[in-house]
């Protein structure tokens, strides 16, 4: 048990229990040390439960009983199946405490699980430090603002809070947005004139928010590109560069089409109104054309359209507001209102007249369009009729030319028809000769094409799976590299004075002792089985010998008196031997019971029953004194 106690003590020290250096066994644990060890383990396993229990025993007995009951309930909630109560902690026994501490140490979170769940490398160390700092701040009680010390004012005050304000940052990059190398001028600007990132925001408080926003935007862009590449890029069977170039060309064509539509609308508007549009009208026309041209597109194009539309509308509204807000210094307000009213009426009359004229012109245009459509239909029908008449006239003219020499012409026509029929038959036979191999070749080519299509689909699926495996392998390799760096950092931070070989040698010695004890137990069991077999054999032999002897002596006892006495002696001897065997067996049973009782006595001795009884008596006297003092206080009050 000494090795088990050392392992338990080392685990308890790692949990934060302050165990003296001279304590190397659970036998030396006091009640205060037992309570502290259990509370520290509970705080590591379940901080919500452990932080609510004090690790220091109070002087009052009632408070001690409450802490003991709380610890027993917390351990039972974790799944401890043994008998547990306040007496386990206040009047402890070594075996019970050992079983309880072994259970709690097994419930502690494993290092491997922590390494798997927590990020690795310097990031993991930083996150754990941040979590520890936050946990320490949360453990502090809340204090009103008027009672806070300067340190608490920094931790709980609102003076350090800032608004989440974002400003654009310019970061140095070797490639531009299209993936190409940056130009030398831009590189020179980065080297000589670009401010550091920490100096670019107008206020230092905006730096963290700007960096977070920039990082989130880049991550969302990468995730959007990966999802688009998986869904559309791989299906296009193009490389990443070719897919990007085609997408860029499509965007350029869309922008050109949008600009062309805007220019056409501006031209039509100028021709209709006879005057040039102002900047607000241009922006409004561009926004309207953007709504029509960019109805379809990616999330990026929709975002750009929405942003540009907002900016254009804002600029147009500002221009309109500035145009409307120009005051007239030469006329008073009533004259301006009267002139505006008169001008509005005049313009309304002109607008009504123009509307009526436009409606009249529109109706005339519709009538003319209808009559033009009817004339076009008549012309098409007339043209078709004339073409048919011309073809009939041509045939009749040829027939009239052939009438003067009808017999010769009929003979020539018959010869031409027969030769044409023979040529058609000959061409049909030649076509059949060529058609069969062509059909067979077409079938083979179609079969080959289907096979190649199936093969290409299978290879495309394999390539996609290979990409997924490569990506998963890269992520796994990155995670393992980070874990390796973290383990190296933790190994370097561990104390170097502890010899790992000593622990290994101790473990090997324990394993060797266990193996030796197992061999001895196996040998004892084998000897016991051999002795049992030998005893069973001798018992059977004795029974058989007695049966044969009894039969022989019984036959002779009928005739001889001396043999009859020998038979009686034989029966008495057999009975005495059986009693002797039973006595030996009872002696063995009693010896086993004696050994069991000795072990129970030793176990009870290790439970420190006498010391616990003395401690219970002392606690009982202390409780009586507390009750008496409480009664006296109650009477006095």
SVG drawing of the C-alpha trace seen along z (x, -y; Angstrom):
<svg xmlns="http://www.w3.org/2000/svg" viewBox="-55 -91 73 163">
<polyline fill="none" stroke="black" stroke-width="0.4" points="0.0,0.0 3.0,-2.3 3.3,-2.7 -0.4,-3.4 -0.2,-6.0 2.7,-7.7 0.8,-7.9 -2.3,-9.3 -0.2,-11.9 1.5,-13.0 -1.9,-13.3 -3.3,-15.3 -0.4,-17.7 -0.9,-18.3 -4.6,-19.1 -3.4,-21.9 -3.5,-20.2 -0.8,-21.4 0.6,-18.1 3.7,-18.4 6.9,-16.8 7.3,-14.4 3.8,-12.8 4.3,-9.7 1.3,-7.5 -2.4,-8.0 -2.0,-6.7 -0.4,-10.1 -3.4,-12.1 -5.2,-14.3 -8.9,-15.2 -8.1,-18.6 -5.8,-17.2 -8.4,-14.7 -11.1,-17.4 -8.7,-19.6 -7.8,-16.8 -11.4,-15.9 -12.4,-19.5 -9.5,-20.2 -10.3,-17.1 -14.0,-18.2 -12.9,-21.6 -10.9,-20.1 -13.7,-17.6 -16.7,-19.9 -15.8,-23.5 -19.4,-24.5 -19.7,-22.1 -16.2,-22.3 -16.0,-26.1 -19.1,-26.1 -17.4,-24.0 -14.6,-25.4 -11.4,-23.4 -10.8,-24.6 -12.6,-23.0 -14.3,-25.5 -13.9,-25.3 -17.7,-24.7 -18.8,-21.1 -22.2,-21.8 -20.4,-23.5 -18.0,-20.5 -20.9,-18.1 -22.5,-20.2 -19.2,-20.2 -18.9,-16.4 -22.5,-15.9 -21.9,-18.2 -18.7,-16.3 -20.5,-13.0 -23.4,-14.2 -21.0,-15.6 -19.0,-12.3 -22.2,-10.3 -23.4,-12.6 -20.2,-11.7 -21.1,-8.0 -19.3,-6.7 -21.0,-3.4 -19.4,-2.8 -20.8,-3.7 -20.2,-7.3 -21.2,-9.9 -19.8,-12.7 -18.1,-10.1 -15.9,-9.1 -14.2,-12.5 -14.4,-13.4 -13.6,-9.9 -11.8,-8.4 -10.3,-5.0 -7.4,-4.3 -9.1,-1.8 -12.2,-3.9 -10.2,-7.1 -8.0,-5.2 -11.0,-3.9 -12.5,-7.3 -9.3,-9.1 -8.7,-6.4 -12.2,-7.0 -11.7,-10.8 -8.3,-10.5 -9.8,-8.3 -12.5,-10.9 -9.9,-13.7 -9.7,-14.9 -7.0,-13.1 -4.1,-15.0 -4.8,-13.4 -8.4,-14.5 -7.4,-18.0 -4.8,-18.1 -7.3,-16.9 -10.1,-19.3 -7.8,-22.4 -5.9,-24.0 -2.2,-23.3 0.9,-25.5 1.3,-29.0 -2.4,-29.7 -3.5,-27.0 -1.2,-28.3 -2.5,-31.9 -6.1,-30.7 -5.5,-28.7 -3.9,-31.8 -6.9,-33.9 -9.3,-31.3 -7.4,-31.2 -7.4,-35.0 -11.2,-35.2 -11.8,-32.4 -9.8,-34.3 -11.8,-37.5 -15.1,-35.6 -14.2,-34.2 -14.0,-37.7 -17.2,-38.9 -19.0,-41.9 -18.3,-45.1 -20.3,-48.3 -18.6,-51.1 -18.2,-53.3 -16.3,-50.5 -14.0,-49.4 -10.2,-49.5 -8.2,-50.7 -7.5,-47.1 -11.1,-46.1 -12.1,-49.3 -9.9,-48.0 -11.5,-44.5 -15.1,-45.4 -15.4,-49.0 -16.8,-50.3 -14.0,-52.8 -12.1,-50.4 -15.0,-49.6 -14.9,-50.9 -17.4,-50.9 -16.8,-48.4 -15.6,-50.8 -14.0,-49.4 -11.6,-51.2 -10.1,-49.8 -6.6,-48.5 -3.9,-48.1 -1.9,-44.9 1.3,-44.1 0.9,-41.2 3.1,-39.8 0.2,-39.1 -2.8,-41.3 -6.5,-40.3 -6.0,-38.4 -3.1,-36.3 -0.4,-38.0 2.7,-39.7 2.4,-43.3 3.9,-46.0 7.2,-47.6 5.5,-51.0 3.1,-49.3 6.0,-47.4 7.9,-50.6 4.9,-52.2 4.6,-49.3 8.3,-49.6 8.7,-53.3 5.3,-55.0 2.8,-52.5 2.2,-53.0 2.3,-50.0 -1.0,-48.4 -1.0,-49.7 -0.7,-53.3 -3.3,-53.1 -6.5,-53.6 -7.2,-57.1 -7.6,-55.9 -5.8,-53.0 -9.1,-51.6 -10.2,-50.9 -7.2,-48.5 -8.6,-45.3 -12.0,-45.8 -10.5,-46.5 -8.2,-43.5 -11.1,-41.2 -13.2,-42.5 -10.4,-42.1 -9.7,-38.6 -13.4,-37.6 -13.7,-39.0 -10.7,-37.0 -11.9,-33.8 -15.4,-34.3 -13.8,-34.9 -11.7,-31.7 -14.7,-29.7 -16.9,-31.1 -14.2,-30.3 -13.8,-26.7 -17.6,-26.1 -17.8,-27.5 -14.9,-25.5 -16.3,-22.3 -19.8,-22.9 -19.0,-24.5 -15.2,-24.6 -14.6,-20.8 -17.7,-20.1 -16.3,-22.5 -13.1,-20.3 -10.9,-23.3 -7.9,-24.3 -8.3,-26.9 -6.5,-29.6 -8.6,-28.9 -11.8,-29.0 -10.8,-32.3 -9.9,-33.8 -13.3,-32.7 -15.2,-34.1 -13.3,-37.4 -14.2,-37.5 -17.8,-36.9 -17.8,-39.7 -16.1,-42.1 -18.7,-41.3 -21.5,-41.9 -20.1,-45.3 -19.6,-46.3 -23.2,-45.3 -24.4,-47.3 -22.4,-50.4 -23.7,-50.0 -27.3,-49.9 -26.7,-53.0 -25.2,-54.9 -28.2,-54.0 -30.6,-55.1 -28.8,-58.3 -28.8,-59.0 -32.5,-58.2 -33.2,-60.5 -31.2,-63.3 -33.0,-63.0 -36.4,-62.9 -35.9,-65.8 -33.5,-67.8 -31.3,-68.6 -28.4,-66.8 -29.0,-65.0 -27.4,-66.1 -25.2,-63.9 -28.2,-62.7 -30.0,-61.5 -26.9,-59.7 -26.5,-57.9 -30.2,-57.0 -30.1,-55.7 -26.9,-53.7 -28.6,-52.2 -31.7,-51.3 -29.7,-49.6 -27.7,-47.8 -30.9,-46.4 -31.8,-45.0 -28.4,-43.8 -27.3,-42.2 -30.4,-40.3 -28.4,-37.1 -25.0,-36.7 -23.0,-35.5 -23.3,-36.8 -20.3,-39.0 -21.9,-40.7 -25.2,-41.2 -23.2,-42.7 -21.4,-45.1 -24.6,-46.0 -26.4,-46.7 -23.5,-48.8 -23.1,-50.8 -26.9,-51.3 -26.9,-52.7 -23.9,-55.0 -25.5,-56.2 -28.9,-56.9 -27.1,-58.6 -25.1,-60.8 -28.2,-61.6 -30.2,-62.6 -27.3,-64.8 -27.1,-66.5 -30.9,-67.0 -30.9,-68.3 -28.0,-70.7 -29.8,-71.9 -33.1,-72.4 -31.4,-74.1 -29.9,-77.0 -31.7,-80.1 -32.6,-83.1 -31.4,-86.3 -33.2,-88.7 -36.8,-87.6 -39.0,-87.2 -40.7,-84.0 -44.2,-84.9 -43.0,-85.9 -41.1,-82.7 -44.1,-80.6 -46.4,-82.5 -43.9,-82.1 -43.4,-78.4 -47.2,-77.9 -47.6,-79.7 -44.7,-77.8 -46.2,-74.5 -49.5,-75.3 -47.9,-76.3 -45.8,-73.1 -48.9,-71.1 -50.8,-72.5 -47.8,-71.9 -47.6,-68.4 -51.3,-67.7 -51.0,-69.0 -47.9,-66.9 -49.6,-63.9 -52.6,-64.3 -50.4,-64.7 -48.4,-61.7 -51.6,-59.6 -52.8,-60.8 -49.4,-60.1 -49.4,-56.7 -52.8,-55.7 -51.8,-56.8 -48.6,-54.8 -50.5,-51.8 -52.9,-52.1 -50.0,-52.5 -48.2,-49.5 -51.4,-47.5 -51.9,-48.5 -48.2,-47.9 -48.5,-44.4 -51.5,-43.7 -49.7,-45.0 -46.6,-42.9 -48.8,-39.8 -50.5,-40.6 -47.1,-41.1 -45.8,-37.8 -48.8,-35.9 -48.5,-37.7 -44.8,-36.8 -45.5,-33.2 -48.2,-33.0 -45.9,-34.6 -43.1,-32.1 -45.5,-29.2 -46.8,-30.6 -43.2,-31.1 -42.3,-27.5 -45.5,-26.2 -44.8,-28.6 -41.2,-27.3 -42.3,-23.7 -45.0,-24.4 -42.5,-26.3 -40.1,-23.3 -43.0,-21.0 -44.0,-23.3 -40.4,-23.3 -40.4,-19.5 -43.8,-19.1 -42.5,-19.6 -40.3,-16.4 -42.3,-14.5 -41.4,-10.9 -37.6,-11.5 -37.9,-13.5 -40.0,-10.7 -37.3,-8.2 -34.5,-10.3 -36.5,-10.9 -37.1,-7.2 -33.3,-6.6 -32.5,-9.2 -35.0,-7.8 -33.6,-4.3 -30.1,-5.5 -31.1,-7.5 -32.8,-4.4 -29.7,-2.3 -27.4,-4.9 -29.7,-5.1 -29.6,-1.3 -25.8,-1.4 -25.4,-4.2 -27.7,-2.3 -25.5,0.8 -22.4,-1.3 -24.1,-3.0 -24.9,0.4 -21.3,1.4 -20.1,-1.7 -23.0,-1.9 -22.4,1.4 -18.8,0.6 -19.7,-3.0 -22.5,-1.8 -20.2,0.7 -17.6,-2.1 -20.2,-4.4 -21.3,-1.8 -17.7,-1.1 -17.0,-4.8 -20.2,-5.3 -19.3,-2.4 -15.7,-3.8 -17.2,-7.3 -19.5,-5.8 -16.6,-3.9 -14.4,-7.0 -17.2,-9.0 -17.7,-6.4 -14.0,-6.3 -13.7,-10.0 -16.6,-10.2 -15.0,-7.5 -11.6,-9.3 -13.3,-12.6 -14.9,-10.9 -11.5,-9.5 -9.8,-12.8 -12.5,-14.5 -12.1,-11.8 -8.3,-12.2 -8.6,-16.0 -10.8,-15.4 -8.3,-12.9 -5.4,-15.2 -7.2,-18.1 -8.1,-15.9 -4.5,-14.6 -3.1,-18.1 -5.4,-19.2 -4.5,-16.1 -0.8,-16.8 -1.2,-20.4 -3.0,-19.4 -0.4,-16.8 2.4,-19.3 0.7,-21.8 0.3,-19.1 3.9,-18.1 5.1,-21.7 2.8,-22.0 4.1,-18.8 7.7,-19.9 6.9,-23.3 5.3,-21.5 8.2,-19.0 10.7,-21.9 8.7,-23.6 8.7,-20.5 11.3,-20.3 14.4,-18.4 15.5,-17.2 12.8,-14.4 14.3,-11.2 11.9,-9.4 14.1,-6.3 13.4,-6.1 9.6,-6.1 10.0,-3.6 12.2,-1.4 9.7,-1.6 6.8,-0.7 8.9,2.3 9.6,3.4 5.9,3.3 5.0,5.2 7.8,7.8 6.5,8.2 3.0,8.7 4.2,11.3 6.1,13.1 3.1,13.1 1.0,14.4 3.4,17.2 3.5,18.1 -0.3,18.0 -0.4,20.3 2.1,22.7 0.1,22.8 -3.1,23.5 -1.4,26.2 0.0,27.8 -3.5,27.6 -5.1,29.3 -2.4,32.1 -3.0,32.5 -6.7,32.7 -6.3,35.3 -4.0,37.3 -6.4,37.0 -9.3,38.1 -7.3,41.1 -6.3,42.2 -9.8,41.8 -11.1,44.0 -8.4,46.5 -9.2,46.6 -12.9,47.2 -12.2,50.0 -9.7,51.6 -12.1,51.4 -14.9,52.9 -12.8,55.9 -11.4,56.5 -14.8,56.2 -16.2,58.8 -13.4,61.3 -13.4,60.9 -17.2,61.1 -17.2,64.4 -14.6,65.9 -16.4,64.3 -19.4,66.7 -17.1,69.7 -14.4,68.4 -14.9,66.4 -11.5,64.8 -12.2,63.5 -15.5,62.1 -13.5,60.0 -11.1,58.9 -14.1,57.8 -15.3,55.7 -11.8,54.2 -11.8,53.5 -15.1,51.6 -14.0,49.6 -10.7,48.8 -12.5,47.6 -14.9,45.4 -11.9,43.9 -10.1,43.1 -13.2,41.3 -13.5,39.3 -9.8,38.5 -10.3,37.3 -13.3,35.1 -11.3,33.7 -8.4,32.8 -10.9,31.1 -12.5,29.2 -9.1,28.1 -8.3,26.8 -11.6,24.9 -10.9,23.4 -7.5,22.3 -8.9,20.6 -11.5,18.8 -8.7,17.8 -6.7,16.3 -9.9,14.5 -10.5,13.1 -6.9,12.0 -7.2,10.2 -10.4,8.5 -8.7,7.5 -5.8,6.0 -8.4,4.2 -10.2,2.8 -6.9,1.8 -6.1,-0.2 -9.5,-1.9 -8.3,-3.7 -11.4,-2.8 -10.1,-3.8 -8.8,-7.1 -12.1,-7.7 -14.1,-6.9 -12.0,-9.4 -12.5,-12.0 -16.2,-11.3 -16.3,-11.8 -14.4,-15.0 -16.8,-16.3 -19.7,-15.2 -18.4,-17.2 -17.8,-20.2 -21.3,-20.0 -22.7,-19.8 -20.7,-22.9 -21.9,-24.8 -25.5,-23.8 -25.1,-25.0 -23.6,-28.3 -26.4,-28.8 -29.1,-28.0 -27.4,-30.5 -27.4,-33.2 -31.0,-32.4 -32.0,-32.8 -30.0,-36.0 -31.7,-37.5"/>
</svg>
